[in-house]
Amino acid sequence: QVQLVESGGGLVQAGGSLRLSCVASGRTFNVITVGWFRQAPGKEREFVTAVTSSGGNTYYADSVNGRFTISRDNAKNTVYLPMNNLKPEDMADYYCAASTRGIVTAAEFYDYWGQGTQVTVSS
């Protein structure tokens, strides 16, 4: 099993920045991809971005492309999500997820999930 713990959420003004972290533990040997999803109140859970553990391939949703940058530090078993120029529509609970597949955007293909961290953006 794989355990994921997110941190770094909080309150920020529109246009500000925040960095989320996801620390993985347990049997991570078969993890190929680590991704981020978010869910706002009353909205569907949506894909944000993902990175492959070995190759470093990345993919971004159009809504965050150019503002968010996913990175990984394999030695620390950690994936980071620096978020710049935050907008009110970015407000959501952010979840880290791991998959035994290559990059995929559908939540159903991710096998492990963290507990979430809340991001609030004020106008």
Residue, then its C-alpha position, 0 to 999 in steps of 0.5 A: q500500500v501507498q500512503l500520501v500526505e498533502s500539506g501547504g494549503g491556506l489562505v492567499q489573496a488573488g494574484g498570490s502564490l502558494r506551494l503544496s507538497c505531497v509526501a509518499s510512503g509505503r510500497t511506492f515501487n510500482v508508482i509510475t505517476v503522481g497527480w493532483f486533483r481538486q474539488a470545489p464545493g458543489k463541483e466535480r473533482e477535476f484533474v490539475t496536473a501530473v508527473t511521472s516518477s522516472g521520466g519526469n513527463t508532465y501534463y497540465a490542465d488548460s485552466v492552470n497551464g502557465r501558472f502551476t508547476i509540478s516538480r518531484d524530489n524522488a530522494k525525499n519521496t515528495v512531489y511539489l505544486p508551486m501555484n502562482n497568480l492564484k485566482p478565485e476559481d482555484m479555491a478547492d480542496y486539493y488531493c494528491a494521487a498516485s497511479t501504477r499507470g502512465i499519465v492519465t487524467a481520469a480519477e478512476f485510474y489513480d489507486y492511492w489518495g491523500q486526505g486533501t489540503q484546502v486552498t482559499v483565494s480571496s478576491 
